[in-house]
C-alpha cells in the first residue's frame, strides 16, 4: 500500500478484525527487501474511532505490515476532510498482454493492485518510449 501511495505515509487503512476503528499510516521505515513484503518495515499509525474521529492511539505499531490478508487500504473517512485518493492521478495506465509482464516491469512499469493494471508515471517519457517499442499501448 505504501508503494501504491507513492512511497509516502498519509494513507488510511482498516484491519479486517477491527470493529469501529480506522488508522492513518504516519510512518514507514526503510524498505529493505523486495515485494511483496519489502522486509516488513516498521509501520506506525494513528488509530481513530471510525464514526467520530476520536483518537484511540497515536503511535500504534502495525506488525506484519506486509500482510494484505489482514489490512485493507481505504479512502479517507468523511470527517477527515481529506480528498479521496485517485490511483490514476499522475499515471499512464498500460494495456499489457500477459506474456509481456516481465518485459514492461524491466522497463519501469509497475503493477497496481488498486487499478488491476500496469502503469508508469506520466512524466517518465523514457519508460513510455521503451514500453511503446514493445508494442504495448496506453489503456483507454
C-alpha beads as a LAMMPS data file, in Angstrom:
LAMMPS data file: protein, C-alpha beads

140 atoms
139 bonds

1 atom types
1 bond types

-500.0 500.0 xlo xhi
-500.0 500.0 ylo yhi
-500.0 500.0 zlo zhi

Masses

1 110.0

Atoms # bond

1 1 1 0.000 0.000 0.000
2 1 1 2.890 2.332 0.842
3 1 1 4.401 1.802 -2.615
4 1 1 0.982 2.194 -4.262
5 1 1 0.519 5.506 -2.456
6 1 1 3.771 6.919 -3.845
7 1 1 6.161 5.762 -1.082
8 1 1 4.878 8.269 1.408
9 1 1 2.799 7.858 4.554
10 1 1 -0.592 9.503 4.949
11 1 1 -2.886 6.803 3.626
12 1 1 -5.756 5.195 5.502
13 1 1 -6.158 1.517 6.365
14 1 1 -8.536 -0.824 8.150
15 1 1 -7.838 -4.179 9.659
16 1 1 -10.282 -6.926 8.815
17 1 1 -10.634 -7.735 12.529
18 1 1 -11.154 -4.154 13.735
19 1 1 -14.602 -3.129 14.841
20 1 1 -15.213 0.596 14.600
21 1 1 -11.684 1.903 14.072
22 1 1 -9.633 3.199 11.172
23 1 1 -5.965 4.155 11.035
24 1 1 -3.850 6.674 9.168
25 1 1 -0.305 5.497 8.487
26 1 1 2.106 8.162 9.759
27 1 1 5.494 6.435 9.352
28 1 1 7.001 3.643 7.274
29 1 1 10.587 2.551 7.823
30 1 1 13.019 1.781 5.014
31 1 1 12.087 -0.900 2.529
32 1 1 14.919 -3.412 2.854
33 1 1 13.805 -6.224 0.579
34 1 1 11.725 -6.989 -2.484
35 1 1 7.971 -7.040 -2.885
36 1 1 5.570 -8.127 -1.603
37 1 1 6.816 -7.697 1.987
38 1 1 9.753 -5.314 1.449
39 1 1 11.458 -6.706 4.569
40 1 1 8.440 -5.865 6.779
41 1 1 9.500 -2.307 7.659
42 1 1 8.359 -0.629 10.843
43 1 1 4.924 0.930 10.318
44 1 1 3.294 3.362 12.743
45 1 1 -0.244 4.725 12.522
46 1 1 -2.725 6.845 14.413
47 1 1 -5.904 4.904 15.186
48 1 1 -9.270 6.697 15.208
49 1 1 -12.873 5.850 16.001
50 1 1 -14.315 5.411 12.517
51 1 1 -17.532 7.302 13.315
52 1 1 -16.334 10.253 15.405
53 1 1 -12.665 10.696 14.502
54 1 1 -11.677 10.475 18.177
55 1 1 -8.020 9.412 18.512
56 1 1 -7.679 5.994 20.149
57 1 1 -3.879 5.521 19.815
58 1 1 -1.320 7.953 18.379
59 1 1 1.625 5.586 17.921
60 1 1 0.112 2.240 17.060
61 1 1 2.736 -0.178 15.714
62 1 1 1.407 -2.228 12.846
63 1 1 3.084 -5.603 12.936
64 1 1 3.003 -7.880 9.905
65 1 1 2.509 -4.781 7.784
66 1 1 3.085 -6.718 4.597
67 1 1 0.115 -8.997 5.202
68 1 1 -2.564 -7.830 2.796
69 1 1 -4.950 -10.522 4.020
70 1 1 -5.233 -8.635 7.307
71 1 1 -5.020 -4.976 6.230
72 1 1 -7.044 -3.060 3.657
73 1 1 -6.344 0.312 2.138
74 1 1 -9.415 2.566 2.359
75 1 1 -10.392 6.064 1.297
76 1 1 -10.172 8.781 3.962
77 1 1 -13.218 8.988 6.252
78 1 1 -15.593 11.901 5.635
79 1 1 -14.737 13.595 8.946
80 1 1 -11.046 13.863 7.909
81 1 1 -11.824 16.459 5.201
82 1 1 -9.125 14.836 3.029
83 1 1 -9.663 14.419 -0.674
84 1 1 -10.143 10.851 -1.868
85 1 1 -7.030 9.194 -3.277
86 1 1 -7.167 8.764 -7.057
87 1 1 -4.853 5.895 -8.027
88 1 1 -4.971 7.007 -11.695
89 1 1 -3.717 10.534 -10.994
90 1 1 -0.266 11.118 -12.429
91 1 1 -0.142 7.674 -14.040
92 1 1 -0.372 6.333 -17.560
93 1 1 -2.314 3.074 -17.483
94 1 1 -0.971 0.438 -19.865
95 1 1 -2.706 -2.346 -21.776
96 1 1 -0.139 -5.135 -21.297
97 1 1 -0.567 -8.642 -22.708
98 1 1 0.308 -11.250 -20.083
99 1 1 3.362 -12.517 -21.962
100 1 1 4.959 -9.044 -21.749
101 1 1 4.576 -8.572 -17.975
102 1 1 8.247 -9.187 -17.164
103 1 1 9.461 -7.055 -20.057
104 1 1 7.380 -3.997 -19.106
105 1 1 8.418 -4.405 -15.476
106 1 1 12.083 -4.418 -16.521
107 1 1 11.463 -1.181 -18.431
108 1 1 9.989 0.684 -15.474
109 1 1 6.288 -0.192 -15.379
110 1 1 4.703 -1.014 -12.014
111 1 1 1.709 -3.198 -11.207
112 1 1 -1.162 -1.596 -9.285
113 1 1 -3.423 -3.857 -7.256
114 1 1 -5.840 -0.946 -6.864
115 1 1 -6.120 -0.473 -10.614
116 1 1 -5.581 -4.082 -11.617
117 1 1 -3.254 -2.778 -14.305
118 1 1 0.314 -1.870 -15.202
119 1 1 1.249 1.818 -15.121
120 1 1 4.098 4.311 -15.425
121 1 1 4.401 7.841 -14.124
122 1 1 3.142 10.488 -16.579
123 1 1 6.492 12.269 -16.507
124 1 1 8.540 9.122 -17.306
125 1 1 8.904 9.630 -21.063
126 1 1 11.919 7.303 -21.269
127 1 1 9.963 4.351 -19.822
128 1 1 6.976 5.144 -22.041
129 1 1 9.205 5.052 -25.145
130 1 1 10.821 1.742 -24.114
131 1 1 7.439 0.183 -23.381
132 1 1 5.876 1.544 -26.580
133 1 1 8.730 -0.082 -28.519
134 1 1 7.419 -3.438 -27.226
135 1 1 4.065 -2.755 -28.892
136 1 1 2.293 -2.041 -25.594
137 1 1 -0.406 0.592 -25.823
138 1 1 -1.941 3.028 -23.386
139 1 1 -5.217 1.709 -21.963
140 1 1 -8.386 3.537 -22.972

Bonds

1 1 1 2
2 1 2 3
3 1 3 4
4 1 4 5
5 1 5 6
6 1 6 7
7 1 7 8
8 1 8 9
9 1 9 10
10 1 10 11
11 1 11 12
12 1 12 13
13 1 13 14
14 1 14 15
15 1 15 16
16 1 16 17
17 1 17 18
18 1 18 19
19 1 19 20
20 1 20 21
21 1 21 22
22 1 22 23
23 1 23 24
24 1 24 25
25 1 25 26
26 1 26 27
27 1 27 28
28 1 28 29
29 1 29 30
30 1 30 31
31 1 31 32
32 1 32 33
33 1 33 34
34 1 34 35
35 1 35 36
36 1 36 37
37 1 37 38
38 1 38 39
39 1 39 40
40 1 40 41
41 1 41 42
42 1 42 43
43 1 43 44
44 1 44 45
45 1 45 46
46 1 46 47
47 1 47 48
48 1 48 49
49 1 49 50
50 1 50 51
51 1 51 52
52 1 52 53
53 1 53 54
54 1 54 55
55 1 55 56
56 1 56 57
57 1 57 58
58 1 58 59
59 1 59 60
60 1 60 61
61 1 61 62
62 1 62 63
63 1 63 64
64 1 64 65
65 1 65 66
66 1 66 67
67 1 67 68
68 1 68 69
69 1 69 70
70 1 70 71
71 1 71 72
72 1 72 73
73 1 73 74
74 1 74 75
75 1 75 76
76 1 76 77
77 1 77 78
78 1 78 79
79 1 79 80
80 1 80 81
81 1 81 82
82 1 82 83
83 1 83 84
84 1 84 85
85 1 85 86
86 1 86 87
87 1 87 88
88 1 88 89
89 1 89 90
90 1 90 91
91 1 91 92
92 1 92 93
93 1 93 94
94 1 94 95
95 1 95 96
96 1 96 97
97 1 97 98
98 1 98 99
99 1 99 100
100 1 100 101
101 1 101 102
102 1 102 103
103 1 103 104
104 1 104 105
105 1 105 106
106 1 106 107
107 1 107 108
108 1 108 109
109 1 109 110
110 1 110 111
111 1 111 112
112 1 112 113
113 1 113 114
114 1 114 115
115 1 115 116
116 1 116 117
117 1 117 118
118 1 118 119
119 1 119 120
120 1 120 121
121 1 121 122
122 1 122 123
123 1 123 124
124 1 124 125
125 1 125 126
126 1 126 127
127 1 127 128
128 1 128 129
129 1 129 130
130 1 130 131
131 1 131 132
132 1 132 133
133 1 133 134
134 1 134 135
135 1 135 136
136 1 136 137
137 1 137 138
138 1 138 139
139 1 139 140
